[in-house]
Amino acid sequence: MSVTNISLNSSMGALAKTIARGKVAVLKTDKFFGTDELCVIGKLVEGAVSEEMFVCGDSSKKVVSVESKSGDRLCSKIGAQVVLMVAGVNKEEINVGEELHFEKTDVNKPKPMGRIIIA
């Protein structure tokens, strides 16, 4: 991996963290043996998609992992092919050619405070 790829991925990561919505056109769905998640192969149409995003309208359908040619855990390159593992979805619920809308509900989620130990 070159320095260009590292800097490009870090800038895309910052962009994906600020974008709270994304749309993916479904090309193929499949269920792997031994996993509860559904594998969705699609193209990113708009926005960005990252882990911990939810399918719009249902908070029980959550993106567990994202893989793409430009990196793992997130993708903000429009037109890129992405592989998503989505929990809480059956194969019959998603049709090929359909567009899935994702949103990040915890954009400004407060971080837990640590303890201060004075010895």
Secondary structure in CASP SS format (residue, H / E / C, confidence):
PFRMAT SS
TARGET T0000
AUTHOR 0000-0000-0000
METHOD secondary structure of the structure
MODEL  1
M C 1.00
S C 1.00
V H 1.00
T H 1.00
N H 1.00
I H 1.00
S H 1.00
L H 1.00
N H 1.00
S H 1.00
S H 1.00
M H 1.00
G H 1.00
A H 1.00
L H 1.00
A H 1.00
K H 1.00
T H 1.00
I C 1.00
A C 1.00
R E 1.00
G E 1.00
K E 1.00
V E 1.00
A E 1.00
V E 1.00
L E 1.00
K E 1.00
T E 1.00
D E 1.00
K E 1.00
F C 1.00
F C 1.00
G C 1.00
T C 1.00
D C 1.00
E C 1.00
L E 1.00
C E 1.00
V E 1.00
I E 1.00
G E 1.00
K E 1.00
L E 1.00
V E 1.00
E E 1.00
G E 1.00
A C 1.00
V E 1.00
S E 1.00
E C 1.00
E C 1.00
M C 1.00
F E 1.00
V E 1.00
C C 1.00
G C 1.00
D C 1.00
S C 1.00
S C 1.00
K C 1.00
K E 1.00
V E 1.00
V E 1.00
S E 1.00
V E 1.00
E E 1.00
S E 1.00
K C 1.00
S C 1.00
G E 1.00
D E 1.00
R C 1.00
L E 1.00
C E 1.00
S C 1.00
K C 1.00
I C 1.00
G C 1.00
A C 1.00
Q E 1.00
V E 1.00
V E 1.00
L E 1.00
M E 1.00
V E 1.00
A E 1.00
G C 1.00
V C 1.00
N C 1.00
K H 1.00
E H 1.00
E H 1.00
I C 1.00
N C 1.00
V C 1.00
G C 1.00
E C 1.00
E E 1.00
L E 1.00
H E 1.00
F E 1.00
E E 1.00
K C 1.00
T C 1.00
D C 1.00
V C 1.00
N C 1.00
K C 1.00
P C 1.00
K C 1.00
P C 1.00
M C 1.00
G C 1.00
R C 1.00
I C 1.00
I C 1.00
I C 1.00
A C 1.00
END
